[in-house]
Amino acid sequence: MNMESSALLKANLKKLSDYLEPVRENGLQHLINGEMVASASGTTFENASPIDNIAFCDVSRGDNTDIDRAANAAKNAFAGWRATPGSERREILHAIADKIVEHAEEIALLESYDTGQAIRFMQKAAIRSAANFRFFAGRAPDAVNGLSLPTDTHVNYTIRQPIGPVGIITPWNTPFMLSTWKIAPALAAGCTIVHKPAEWSPVTATLLARLCHEAGLPPGVLNLVHGIGEEVGVALTRHPAIKAIAFVGESATGSAIMAQGAPTLKRVHFELGGKNPCIVFADADLDRALDAATFMIFSLNGERCTSSSRVLVEKSIYPEFSKRLAVRTKAIHCGHPLDPDTWLGPLIHPRHLEKVTSYFDLARKEGAEVPAGGVQPETPPSPGNYVEATLFANANAKMRIASEEIFGPVLTAIPFEDEDDALRIANDVPYGLAAYIWTSDVGRALRMSAEIEAGMVWVNSENVRHLPTPFGGTKQSGIGRDGGDYSFDFYMETKNIALATGNHRIPKIGS
């Protein structure tokens, strides 16, 4: 660590200490009907930082009673929020975005400390969160608009109306930004919300709820209940006042949520797991493909649903490309997440660390090579959940390392023979979230993009989000789409109204 980096780390730690003081002292409570409240049972659980696994705050442990209070608050607030003109909702969402920008440093430092994500990424996540609110703020006035569908005898037109109180369950990786991605369109649509954040990274959810209300969001419109997924998550998905559940997380949990919500016929939107392929053909710009493949797996600690966790490389270039991958992987700096030089911080939790590292021995048993990483650092920056960036090479599609979601900084490199072979390998997994294709052949790019089983495909690019476009997956990677008006398809009901224009013939019966 150079002197400048060391000084910046110390400065970040000092600022963090100031932001953490009220969290340590007061803990984290629920927000129900505009008020911060403890759990009805009075119970809490400890929250630790992955930097050292030392608990730094108590979190209110919600239960059925807390969910019931929050759901009823959302239900009671719905009529007023639904009736609020879209132009007024727009101004409130812009005010929330302003608050996020104002507190961007606090959000980034707390998120980095709570999740282990490198500060270089969390600084950008806070700004992206504000952009999410601004984007949907602009959509709020027109959210109700539908289509005009006239016939010779009738004027048909559609309108959209908010579905009602919704439950939003968000994950532990980049939780602040992903929460805004769900909360902003729900508010713009006119829905009220009960938000259940991940128990492994709860800090910034409380901050977001507070900022929303400081910006003028009425009481009961956004409610927050902390707790364990198997407890409050289940209560939320089963509550009859909640009309829909938006969930980001593991595929198995999504399946459980669908079953839990079935008795009340809840609408569901799932963004689930991925084992996304990055397909590199010999005619690609290999320098750019190398940059994109490594960035999309080793940024955000590899804990991202759209990571390119499989790189499929044409056989003729595989030896050289895999060597370059190994060199790049070894150069990924693993360090303290508040150090501005760090690319790779500690994983979120000891249980997740155990899961990720279990694949190291598995890879060797399955016959893959491990030319980079595959170990925990000999001298980690602190006693946390650190692991080195890892490359598995000479793998094949039958290996578990090539088909199971590891969700860490682990890249599996697989050679392929030709276009058909690449497509077969890419589709031979239960997931279908994203895919990345690198080629200079436009025809091949179009063919592959059409045939690959994924909800999103980027050609000659890493994941570059354009907010109006649909975001979501196929197969076990999810149900539904976020982004632009696609979000309103979930948070709103579409109603058709037919008005007769004249004396069309009405059939008679019984005369």
C-alpha positions as CSV (number, residue, x, y, z in Angstrom):
1,M,0.0,0.0,0.0
2,N,1.5,3.3,-1.0
3,M,1.5,6.4,1.2
4,E,-1.3,8.1,-0.7
5,S,-3.5,5.0,-0.6
6,S,-2.7,4.6,3.1
7,A,-3.7,8.2,3.9
8,L,-7.0,7.9,2.0
9,L,-7.8,4.6,3.8
10,K,-7.3,6.4,7.1
11,A,-9.4,9.3,6.0
12,N,-12.2,6.9,5.0
13,L,-12.0,5.1,8.3
14,K,-12.3,8.4,10.2
15,K,-15.4,9.4,8.2
16,L,-16.9,6.0,8.6
17,S,-16.5,6.2,12.3
18,D,-18.6,9.3,12.4
19,Y,-21.3,7.8,10.3
20,L,-21.3,4.5,12.3
21,E,-21.6,6.2,15.7
22,P,-25.4,6.5,15.7
23,V,-25.8,3.1,14.2
24,R,-23.7,1.5,16.9
25,E,-25.4,3.5,19.6
26,N,-29.1,3.1,18.5
27,G,-29.0,0.0,16.4
28,L,-31.4,-0.5,13.5
29,Q,-35.1,-0.3,13.9
30,H,-38.1,-0.8,11.6
31,L,-39.9,2.1,9.9
32,I,-43.6,1.6,10.2
33,N,-46.2,4.3,9.3
34,G,-43.5,7.0,9.3
35,E,-42.0,6.1,12.8
36,M,-38.8,4.2,13.8
37,V,-40.0,1.4,16.1
38,A,-38.5,-1.6,17.8
39,S,-39.9,-5.1,17.2
40,A,-43.1,-5.8,19.0
41,S,-41.3,-8.8,20.6
42,G,-38.3,-6.6,21.6
43,T,-35.8,-9.1,20.1
44,T,-32.8,-8.2,18.0
45,F,-30.0,-9.9,16.1
46,E,-26.4,-8.8,15.7
47,N,-25.0,-7.4,12.5
48,A,-21.3,-7.8,11.7
49,S,-18.9,-6.4,9.1
50,P,-17.3,-8.9,6.7
51,I,-14.1,-7.0,7.2
52,D,-13.5,-8.7,10.6
53,N,-16.8,-10.5,11.4
54,I,-17.2,-8.5,14.6
55,A,-20.7,-7.4,15.4
56,F,-21.1,-3.6,15.4
57,C,-24.8,-3.1,15.8
58,D,-28.1,-4.7,16.9
59,V,-30.9,-5.0,14.4
60,S,-34.6,-5.3,15.4
61,R,-35.8,-8.8,14.6
62,G,-39.2,-8.6,13.1
63,D,-41.9,-11.2,13.2
64,N,-45.5,-11.7,12.1
65,T,-46.8,-8.9,14.3
66,D,-44.3,-6.3,12.8
67,I,-45.2,-7.4,9.2
68,D,-48.9,-7.1,10.0
69,R,-48.4,-3.6,11.4
70,A,-46.4,-2.6,8.3
71,A,-48.7,-4.2,5.8
72,N,-51.7,-2.5,7.3
73,A,-49.9,0.8,7.3
74,A,-49.2,0.3,3.6
75,K,-52.8,-0.7,3.1
76,N,-54.1,2.4,4.9
77,A,-51.8,4.8,3.0
78,F,-52.5,3.3,-0.4
79,A,-55.7,5.4,-1.2
80,G,-53.9,8.7,-0.5
81,W,-50.7,7.8,-2.4
82,R,-52.7,6.4,-5.3
83,A,-54.7,9.6,-5.5
84,T,-51.5,11.8,-5.4
85,P,-51.1,13.3,-8.9
86,G,-48.1,11.9,-10.8
87,S,-46.6,15.3,-11.0
88,E,-46.5,15.5,-7.2
89,R,-45.0,12.0,-6.9
90,R,-42.4,13.1,-9.5
91,E,-41.3,16.0,-7.2
92,I,-41.1,13.7,-4.2
93,L,-39.0,11.2,-6.1
94,H,-36.7,14.0,-7.3
95,A,-36.4,15.2,-3.7
96,I,-35.4,11.6,-2.7
97,A,-32.7,11.6,-5.4
98,D,-31.4,14.9,-4.1
99,K,-31.1,13.4,-0.6
100,I,-29.2,10.4,-1.9
101,V,-26.7,12.7,-3.7
102,E,-26.4,14.8,-0.6
103,H,-25.6,11.6,1.5
104,A,-23.6,9.8,-1.2
105,E,-20.4,9.6,0.8
106,E,-22.3,8.3,3.9
107,I,-24.1,5.7,1.8
108,A,-20.9,4.5,0.1
109,L,-18.9,4.2,3.3
110,L,-21.6,2.4,5.2
111,E,-22.4,0.1,2.3
112,S,-18.7,-0.8,1.9
113,Y,-18.3,-1.5,5.6
114,D,-21.5,-3.5,5.8
115,T,-21.0,-5.6,2.6
116,G,-17.3,-5.7,2.0
117,Q,-17.6,-4.2,-1.4
118,A,-14.7,-2.1,-2.6
119,I,-15.3,1.6,-2.0
120,R,-14.5,2.4,-5.7
121,F,-17.7,0.6,-6.7
122,M,-19.9,1.8,-3.9
123,Q,-19.2,5.5,-4.7
124,K,-20.7,4.9,-8.1
125,A,-23.6,2.8,-6.7
126,A,-24.9,5.7,-4.6
127,I,-25.0,8.0,-7.7
128,R,-26.7,5.2,-9.8
129,S,-29.3,5.0,-7.0
130,A,-30.1,8.7,-7.4
131,A,-30.3,8.2,-11.2
132,N,-32.9,5.4,-10.6
133,F,-35.1,7.7,-8.7
134,R,-34.8,10.5,-11.2
135,F,-35.6,8.2,-14.1
136,F,-38.8,6.9,-12.5
137,A,-39.6,10.4,-11.3
138,G,-39.8,11.4,-14.9
139,R,-42.1,8.5,-15.7
140,A,-44.5,9.1,-12.8
141,P,-46.9,11.6,-14.5
142,D,-47.5,9.2,-17.4
143,A,-47.6,6.0,-15.5
144,V,-51.4,5.8,-15.8
145,N,-51.4,6.3,-19.5
146,G,-52.5,3.5,-21.8
147,L,-53.5,3.0,-25.4
148,S,-56.3,4.1,-27.7
149,L,-57.7,1.0,-29.5
150,P,-60.8,2.1,-31.6
151,T,-63.1,0.0,-33.7
152,D,-66.0,0.9,-36.0
153,T,-68.5,0.7,-33.2
154,H,-66.5,1.4,-30.0
155,V,-63.7,3.5,-28.6
156,N,-61.5,1.2,-26.5
157,Y,-58.9,2.8,-24.3
158,T,-56.7,1.4,-21.6
159,I,-55.5,3.0,-18.3
160,R,-53.0,1.7,-15.8
161,Q,-53.7,1.7,-12.0
162,P,-51.4,0.8,-9.2
163,I,-51.9,-2.7,-8.0
164,G,-51.8,-1.8,-4.2
165,P,-49.4,-2.5,-1.3
166,V,-46.4,-4.5,-2.5
167,G,-43.7,-6.4,-0.7
168,I,-40.1,-5.8,-1.8
169,I,-37.4,-8.2,-0.7
170,T,-33.8,-7.2,-1.6
171,P,-30.4,-9.0,-1.5
172,W,-27.2,-8.4,0.4
173,N,-25.0,-7.5,-2.7
174,T,-25.1,-3.7,-3.5
175,P,-28.3,-3.5,-1.4
176,F,-28.8,0.2,-1.5
177,M,-28.7,0.5,-5.3
178,L,-30.8,-2.7,-5.9
179,S,-33.4,-1.4,-3.3
180,T,-33.8,1.8,-5.3
181,W,-34.2,-0.2,-8.5
182,K,-37.4,-1.8,-7.0
183,I,-38.7,1.0,-4.7
184,A,-38.5,3.9,-7.2
185,P,-40.8,2.4,-9.9
186,A,-43.2,1.1,-7.2
187,L,-43.5,4.7,-5.8
188,A,-43.8,6.2,-9.2
189,A,-46.6,3.8,-10.1
190,G,-48.6,4.8,-6.9
191,C,-48.0,1.7,-4.9
192,T,-47.2,1.5,-1.2
193,I,-44.4,-0.7,0.1
194,V,-43.2,-3.0,2.8
195,H,-39.5,-3.5,2.3
196,K,-37.6,-6.4,3.8
197,P,-33.9,-6.0,3.3
198,A,-31.3,-8.8,3.6
199,E,-30.3,-9.6,7.1
200,W,-26.6,-9.8,6.2
201,S,-26.5,-6.1,5.0
202,P,-29.3,-4.1,6.7
203,V,-27.6,-0.8,7.4
204,T,-28.3,1.3,4.3
205,A,-31.9,0.1,4.1
206,T,-32.6,2.1,7.2
207,L,-30.8,5.1,5.8
208,L,-32.8,4.9,2.5
209,A,-36.1,4.8,4.4
210,R,-35.1,7.8,6.5
211,L,-34.0,9.8,3.5
212,C,-37.3,9.0,1.7
213,H,-39.3,10.4,4.6
214,E,-37.0,13.4,5.0
215,A,-37.7,14.1,1.3
216,G,-41.5,14.3,2.0
217,L,-42.8,10.8,1.4
218,P,-46.0,10.4,3.4
219,P,-46.1,8.1,6.4
220,G,-47.1,4.5,5.6
221,V,-46.1,4.7,1.9
222,L,-42.7,3.1,2.5
223,N,-42.4,0.8,5.4
224,L,-39.3,-1.2,6.5
225,V,-39.2,-4.4,8.5
226,H,-35.8,-6.0,9.4
227,G,-35.5,-9.6,10.2
228,I,-34.6,-13.2,9.2
229,G,-35.9,-14.3,5.8
230,E,-37.4,-17.5,7.1
231,E,-39.4,-15.4,9.6
232,V,-40.4,-12.0,8.3
233,G,-39.9,-12.9,4.7
234,V,-42.4,-15.7,4.9
235,A,-44.8,-13.5,6.8
236,L,-44.6,-10.8,4.2
237,T,-45.1,-13.2,1.2
238,R,-48.2,-14.7,2.9
239,H,-49.8,-11.5,4.1
240,P,-53.2,-11.0,2.4
241,A,-52.9,-7.2,2.2
242,I,-49.8,-7.5,0.1
243,K,-50.8,-7.8,-3.6
244,A,-47.4,-8.5,-5.2
245,I,-43.8,-9.5,-4.2
246,A,-40.7,-8.2,-6.0
247,F,-37.7,-10.3,-5.0
248,V,-34.0,-10.3,-5.9
249,G,-32.0,-13.3,-4.7
250,E,-31.4,-17.0,-5.1
251,S,-33.5,-19.2,-7.4
252,A,-34.4,-21.6,-4.6
253,T,-35.8,-18.8,-2.4
254,G,-37.8,-17.5,-5.4
255,S,-39.4,-20.9,-5.7
256,A,-40.3,-20.9,-2.0
257,I,-41.8,-17.4,-2.3
258,M,-44.0,-18.4,-5.2
259,A,-45.4,-21.3,-3.1
260,Q,-45.9,-19.1,-0.1
261,G,-47.8,-16.4,-2.1
262,A,-49.9,-18.9,-4.0
263,P,-52.8,-19.1,-1.5
264,T,-53.4,-15.3,-1.9
265,L,-52.6,-15.4,-5.7
266,K,-49.8,-12.8,-5.4
267,R,-48.2,-11.5,-8.5
268,V,-44.4,-12.1,-8.4
269,H,-41.4,-10.6,-10.0
270,F,-38.2,-12.5,-9.6
271,E,-34.6,-11.6,-10.4
272,L,-32.8,-14.7,-9.5
273,G,-29.5,-16.5,-10.1
274,G,-27.2,-16.7,-13.1
275,K,-24.3,-18.6,-14.6
276,N,-23.8,-16.2,-17.4
277,P,-21.6,-17.0,-20.4
278,C,-19.0,-14.7,-22.0
279,I,-18.4,-16.2,-25.4
280,V,-15.1,-15.1,-27.1
281,F,-14.6,-16.0,-30.8
282,A,-11.2,-15.9,-32.5
283,D,-12.2,-12.9,-34.6
284,A,-13.1,-10.7,-31.6
285,D,-11.1,-7.7,-30.3
286,L,-9.3,-9.9,-27.7
287,D,-8.0,-7.0,-25.6
288,R,-11.5,-5.6,-25.1
289,A,-12.9,-9.0,-24.5
290,L,-10.3,-9.7,-21.8
291,D,-11.1,-6.4,-20.1
292,A,-14.8,-7.1,-20.1
293,A,-14.6,-10.7,-19.1
294,T,-12.4,-10.0,-16.0
295,F,-14.4,-6.8,-15.0
296,M,-17.7,-8.6,-15.1
297,I,-16.6,-11.4,-12.8
298,F,-14.1,-9.7,-10.4
299,S,-15.9,-6.4,-9.8
300,L,-18.3,-6.3,-6.9
301,N,-16.5,-9.3,-5.4
302,G,-18.1,-11.5,-8.1
303,E,-21.3,-11.2,-6.0
304,R,-23.5,-10.0,-8.8
305,C,-26.2,-11.8,-10.7
306,T,-25.0,-10.6,-14.1
307,S,-21.4,-11.6,-13.6
308,S,-19.8,-13.4,-16.6
309,S,-18.8,-16.4,-14.5
310,R,-18.2,-18.6,-17.5
311,V,-15.9,-17.5,-20.3
312,L,-16.2,-19.7,-23.4
313,V,-13.2,-19.3,-25.7
314,E,-12.8,-20.6,-29.2
315,K,-10.3,-23.5,-29.2
316,S,-7.8,-21.9,-31.6
317,I,-7.2,-19.0,-29.2
318,Y,-7.9,-20.7,-25.9
319,P,-4.3,-21.4,-24.8
320,E,-3.1,-17.8,-25.3
321,F,-6.3,-16.2,-24.0
322,S,-6.4,-18.4,-20.9
323,K,-2.8,-17.4,-20.1
324,R,-3.8,-13.8,-20.3
325,L,-6.8,-14.4,-18.1
326,A,-4.5,-16.0,-15.5
327,V,-2.1,-13.0,-15.6
328,R,-5.0,-10.6,-15.2
329,T,-6.6,-12.6,-12.4
330,K,-3.4,-12.7,-10.4
331,A,-3.1,-8.9,-10.7
332,I,-6.5,-8.3,-9.0
333,H,-5.7,-6.6,-5.7
334,C,-7.5,-8.1,-2.7
335,G,-7.6,-5.6,0.2
336,H,-9.5,-3.6,2.7
337,P,-12.7,-2.4,1.0
338,L,-12.2,1.2,2.2
339,D,-8.7,1.3,0.6
340,P,-9.2,3.1,-2.8
341,D,-6.6,0.8,-4.4
342,T,-8.7,-2.3,-3.6
343,W,-10.5,-4.1,-6.4
344,L,-11.6,-7.2,-4.4
345,G,-12.9,-6.9,-0.8
346,P,-14.1,-9.6,1.7
347,L,-17.1,-11.7,0.9
348,I,-20.3,-10.9,2.6
349,H,-20.4,-13.6,5.3
350,P,-18.4,-16.6,6.7
351,R,-21.1,-19.0,5.4
352,H,-20.8,-17.5,1.9
353,L,-17.0,-17.7,2.1
354,E,-17.3,-21.4,3.0
355,K,-19.6,-22.0,0.0
356,V,-17.2,-20.2,-2.5
357,T,-14.0,-21.8,-1.2
358,S,-15.7,-25.3,-1.3
359,Y,-15.5,-25.1,-5.1
360,F,-11.7,-24.9,-5.0
361,D,-11.2,-28.5,-4.0
362,L,-14.2,-29.5,-6.2
363,A,-12.5,-27.9,-9.3
364,R,-9.4,-30.0,-8.7
365,K,-11.3,-33.2,-8.1
366,E,-13.3,-32.6,-11.4
367,G,-10.0,-32.3,-13.3
368,A,-9.9,-28.5,-13.9
369,E,-6.7,-26.5,-13.6
370,V,-6.4,-23.6,-11.1
371,P,-3.8,-21.3,-12.7
372,A,-4.7,-18.4,-10.5
373,G,-6.1,-18.1,-7.0
374,G,-8.0,-21.0,-5.5
375,V,-6.9,-20.0,-2.0
376,Q,-7.4,-17.4,0.7
377,P,-4.7,-14.7,1.0
378,E,-1.8,-15.7,3.2
379,T,-1.7,-12.2,4.8
380,P,-5.2,-10.7,4.5
381,P,-5.6,-7.1,5.4
382,S,-7.9,-8.0,8.3
383,P,-9.3,-11.2,9.8
384,G,-12.4,-11.2,7.5
385,N,-13.8,-13.2,4.6
386,Y,-11.1,-12.7,2.1
387,V,-10.4,-14.9,-0.9
388,E,-8.2,-14.4,-3.9
389,A,-9.5,-13.9,-7.4
390,T,-9.7,-17.3,-8.9
391,L,-9.5,-18.8,-12.4
392,F,-10.5,-22.4,-13.3
393,A,-9.1,-23.4,-16.6
394,N,-9.6,-26.3,-19.1
395,A,-13.1,-27.0,-17.7
396,N,-16.0,-28.6,-19.5
397,A,-19.7,-28.2,-19.4
398,K,-20.3,-31.4,-17.4
399,M,-18.4,-30.0,-14.4
400,R,-20.3,-28.5,-11.5
401,I,-18.0,-25.5,-11.5
402,A,-19.3,-24.8,-15.0
403,S,-23.0,-25.1,-14.2
404,E,-23.6,-24.1,-10.5
405,E,-23.8,-20.5,-9.4
406,I,-20.7,-19.8,-7.2
407,F,-21.5,-16.1,-6.7
408,G,-18.0,-15.1,-5.9
409,P,-14.8,-13.9,-7.7
410,V,-14.4,-17.2,-9.5
411,L,-14.1,-17.5,-13.3
412,T,-14.5,-20.8,-15.2
413,A,-12.8,-20.9,-18.6
414,I,-14.1,-23.5,-21.1
415,P,-12.9,-24.1,-24.7
416,F,-15.3,-24.6,-27.6
417,E,-15.0,-25.9,-31.1
418,D,-17.4,-23.8,-33.2
419,E,-20.5,-21.7,-33.1
420,D,-22.9,-24.6,-32.5
421,D,-20.6,-25.9,-29.7
422,A,-20.5,-22.5,-28.0
423,L,-24.3,-22.3,-28.2
424,R,-24.7,-25.8,-26.7
425,I,-22.4,-25.1,-23.8
426,A,-23.9,-21.6,-23.2
427,N,-27.4,-23.0,-22.9
428,D,-26.5,-26.2,-21.0
429,V,-27.3,-24.6,-17.5
430,P,-30.6,-24.1,-15.7
431,Y,-30.1,-20.3,-15.7
432,G,-30.7,-17.7,-18.4
433,L,-30.1,-14.2,-17.1
434,A,-27.4,-12.6,-19.2
435,A,-24.9,-13.4,-22.0
436,Y,-22.0,-11.6,-23.5
437,I,-20.8,-12.3,-27.1
438,W,-17.5,-11.1,-28.6
439,T,-17.1,-11.4,-32.3
440,S,-16.5,-9.1,-35.4
441,D,-19.0,-11.2,-37.5
442,V,-22.3,-9.3,-37.4
443,G,-24.2,-12.3,-38.8
444,R,-22.8,-14.5,-36.1
445,A,-23.6,-12.0,-33.4
446,L,-27.3,-11.9,-34.6
447,R,-27.6,-15.6,-34.8
448,M,-26.1,-16.2,-31.4
449,S,-28.1,-13.5,-29.8
450,A,-31.3,-15.0,-31.1
451,E,-30.6,-18.6,-30.0
452,I,-28.9,-18.1,-26.7
453,E,-31.3,-18.7,-23.7
454,A,-30.9,-15.5,-21.8
455,G,-33.1,-12.5,-21.0
456,M,-30.3,-10.0,-21.9
457,V,-27.5,-10.2,-24.4
458,W,-24.6,-7.7,-24.8
459,V,-22.5,-7.9,-27.9
460,N,-18.9,-6.7,-27.8
461,S,-19.7,-5.0,-24.4
462,E,-19.8,-5.6,-20.7
463,N,-23.1,-5.0,-18.8
464,V,-24.0,-1.4,-19.7
465,R,-27.5,-0.6,-18.4
466,H,-29.8,1.7,-20.2
467,L,-32.7,2.3,-17.8
468,P,-35.6,2.2,-20.3
469,T,-34.6,-1.3,-21.5
470,P,-36.0,-4.5,-20.0
471,F,-33.9,-6.2,-17.3
472,G,-34.6,-9.8,-16.4
473,G,-34.0,-13.5,-17.1
474,T,-35.4,-16.7,-18.4
475,K,-35.5,-20.3,-17.0
476,Q,-34.4,-20.3,-13.4
477,S,-33.1,-16.8,-13.6
478,G,-36.4,-15.1,-13.1
479,I,-39.9,-14.0,-14.0
480,G,-40.8,-10.6,-15.4
481,R,-38.8,-7.5,-16.4
482,D,-37.6,-4.3,-14.7
483,G,-36.8,-1.1,-16.5
484,G,-38.8,1.7,-18.1
485,D,-42.4,0.9,-18.6
486,Y,-41.7,-2.8,-18.1
487,S,-41.6,-2.0,-14.4
488,F,-45.1,-0.6,-14.5
489,D,-46.3,-3.8,-16.1
490,F,-45.7,-5.4,-12.7
491,Y,-46.6,-2.6,-10.3
492,M,-49.8,-1.6,-12.2
493,E,-53.0,-3.3,-13.5
494,T,-54.1,-2.5,-17.1
495,K,-57.8,-1.8,-17.4
496,N,-59.7,-1.7,-20.7
497,I,-62.7,0.7,-21.1
498,A,-65.0,0.3,-24.1
499,L,-67.4,3.1,-25.1
500,A,-70.0,2.5,-27.8
501,T,-70.0,5.2,-30.4
502,G,-73.4,4.6,-32.0
503,N,-76.3,2.1,-32.5
504,H,-74.4,-1.1,-33.0
505,R,-76.6,-4.2,-33.1
506,I,-77.1,-5.8,-29.7
507,P,-78.2,-9.5,-29.9
508,K,-81.6,-10.2,-28.4
509,I,-82.3,-13.3,-26.3
510,G,-85.6,-14.5,-24.8
511,S,-88.0,-12.8,-27.3
